[in-house]
């Protein structure tokens, strides 16, 4: 019972993370926004999208039977901004999520204690899911923060904006939010 709940909750958590990133993307105006980096050492949205997609495809393809770090993955190449268009980046993003969610939705309660390998390290499926939750949340936080920085005063909050907690608690703030 708890195993089924864990899987359902995990799917919901990842769907929420994905939605946060995609709501951030939707606020951006042009291809250039996806390539902005605040300094030479920072990643752009394009790089974060490529990295997350590359990770998802590598980790979640043949998840239960092969090492999650596939020999075909070029992790370093994920951090090179090759100036893809917004459309190309979103297609890459969607491809990674498709592979990941297909595998995640195929897991059963009986899979949670199976051992998988990531970079030669044995982990239970449960451990691997927790590891990926932390990893993807970290990068989606970066995506939201970077998009917020790009939009500045035009940013539409994805949660309760500053100084709006009282309105939120009364329910009046939610009445004014348009999806």
C-alpha distance (Angstrom), angle and dihedral (degrees) to the residues before:
residue distance angle dihedral
X1 . . .
X2 3.80 . .
X3 3.80 89.9 .
X4 3.81 91.9 57.0
X5 3.80 90.3 47.3
X6 3.81 90.4 49.9
X7 3.81 92.4 52.4
X8 3.81 93.4 46.1
X9 3.80 91.2 47.5
X10 3.81 92.0 47.4
X11 3.81 91.4 52.1
X12 3.81 89.3 50.1
X13 3.80 92.5 48.7
X14 3.81 92.3 51.7
X15 3.81 91.7 46.5
X16 3.82 88.5 53.2
X17 3.80 92.6 49.1
X18 3.78 91.1 49.4
X19 3.81 90.8 49.7
X20 3.83 91.3 52.3
X21 3.79 91.2 54.0
X22 3.80 93.7 44.8
X23 3.82 92.2 48.3
X24 3.79 86.3 53.1
X25 3.82 92.0 50.1
X26 3.80 90.3 49.7
X27 3.80 91.6 59.5
X28 3.81 92.8 58.0
X29 3.78 119.1 97.6
X30 3.79 107.2 -152.1
X31 3.80 149.6 2.6
X32 3.80 90.2 -91.1
X33 3.82 91.4 64.9
X34 3.81 89.6 61.4
X35 3.81 90.5 57.8
X36 3.81 99.2 46.1
X37 3.80 115.6 118.0
X38 3.82 119.7 179.0
X39 3.81 92.2 -139.7
X40 3.83 138.4 3.2
X41 3.81 93.2 -95.5
X42 3.81 95.4 48.9
X43 3.78 124.7 92.4
X44 3.77 122.0 -120.0
X45 3.78 122.2 -136.0
X46 3.80 87.0 -103.0
X47 3.79 90.9 58.0
X48 3.81 93.0 45.8
X49 3.81 90.9 49.5
X50 3.81 91.9 49.4
X51 3.81 91.8 46.5
X52 3.79 95.4 48.7
X53 3.79 92.4 45.6
X54 3.81 92.0 47.6
X55 3.79 90.5 48.9
X56 3.79 92.9 48.3
X57 3.79 94.2 49.1
X58 3.80 92.5 46.4
X59 3.81 97.3 43.6
X60 3.77 100.0 40.3
X61 3.81 103.4 38.6
X62 3.81 105.9 99.1
X63 3.81 86.2 -9.1
X64 3.80 98.0 172.9
X65 3.81 96.4 43.4
X66 3.83 110.5 35.8
X67 3.78 138.0 43.9
X68 3.80 110.6 -84.5
X69 3.79 91.6 -130.1
X70 3.78 100.4 72.7
X71 3.83 118.8 -157.2
X72 3.82 88.4 -127.8
X73 3.81 93.0 61.1
X74 3.80 116.8 105.5
X75 3.80 100.2 -161.8
X76 3.81 94.1 171.5
X77 3.80 89.6 52.5
X78 3.80 89.6 57.1
X79 3.80 88.3 69.6
X80 3.80 95.2 54.1
X81 3.77 112.1 97.6
X82 3.79 102.6 -136.5
X83 3.82 93.4 176.7
X84 3.77 98.7 -113.2
X85 3.78 116.0 174.8
X86 3.78 122.6 -102.6
X87 3.81 88.8 -106.3
X88 3.82 92.2 52.2
X89 3.80 91.2 47.6
X90 3.80 93.0 49.7
X91 3.82 89.5 49.0
X92 3.82 89.1 52.7
X93 3.82 90.1 46.9
X94 3.82 91.2 50.3
X95 3.81 92.1 48.3
X96 3.80 91.8 55.1
X97 3.79 92.6 47.2
X98 3.80 91.4 47.1
X99 3.81 91.8 55.9
X100 3.80 92.6 43.4
X101 3.81 97.5 46.2
X102 3.80 92.8 43.9
X103 3.79 89.6 56.6
X104 3.79 94.1 40.4
X105 3.81 91.7 51.1
X106 3.82 90.8 48.9
X107 3.81 94.4 56.4
X108 3.79 118.4 104.6
X109 3.77 133.1 -158.0
X110 3.82 87.8 -101.0
X111 3.82 90.8 60.2
X112 3.81 97.2 59.6
X113 3.80 96.6 85.5
X114 3.81 96.0 39.7
X115 3.78 115.6 112.9
X116 3.79 120.3 -114.5
X117 3.78 128.7 178.8
X118 3.79 127.3 -125.9
X119 3.81 116.4 179.3
X120 3.79 89.2 -18.1
X121 3.81 93.6 -53.2
X122 3.79 118.9 121.2
X123 3.79 114.7 -132.1
X124 3.77 133.7 166.6
X125 3.80 113.8 -112.7
X126 3.81 86.5 -111.7
X127 3.82 90.8 55.6
X128 3.80 91.3 46.3
X129 3.80 91.1 51.7
X130 3.81 91.6 49.9
X131 3.80 90.2 47.4
X132 3.80 91.7 51.9
X133 3.80 91.7 45.9
X134 3.79 89.7 58.5
X135 3.82 93.0 43.0
X136 3.79 96.3 49.0
X137 3.82 93.4 41.9
X138 3.81 89.0 53.0
X139 3.79 93.2 53.6
X140 3.79 95.3 40.5
X141 3.79 87.9 53.2
X142 3.80 87.0 54.7
X143 3.81 90.6 48.8
X144 3.81 92.8 51.3
X145 3.79 92.9 45.0
X146 3.80 93.2 48.1
X147 3.82 93.3 46.8
X148 3.82 89.3 48.4
X149 3.80 89.2 51.2
X150 3.81 91.4 49.9
X151 3.82 93.6 49.2
X152 3.82 94.3 40.6
X153 3.83 110.2 171.5
X154 3.82 91.6 5.4
X155 3.82 92.7 62.0
X156 3.79 115.7 122.0
X157 3.79 108.8 -146.5
X158 3.80 118.0 -115.7
X159 3.79 91.2 -152.7
X160 3.80 135.7 14.3
X161 3.83 108.2 -31.7
X162 3.78 122.0 -133.8
X163 3.80 113.5 -74.6
X164 3.83 92.5 13.1
X165 3.83 99.8 95.9
X166 3.81 94.6 102.6
X167 3.80 91.5 50.0
X168 3.78 89.6 47.9
X169 3.79 92.6 52.0
X170 3.82 90.2 51.1
X171 3.79 89.9 49.5
X172 3.80 93.4 -124.1
X173 3.80 95.0 109.9
X174 3.79 93.4 56.6
X175 3.80 90.2 54.1
X176 3.81 89.1 62.9
X177 3.81 98.3 48.3
X178 3.76 113.8 103.0
X179 3.84 116.7 -160.2
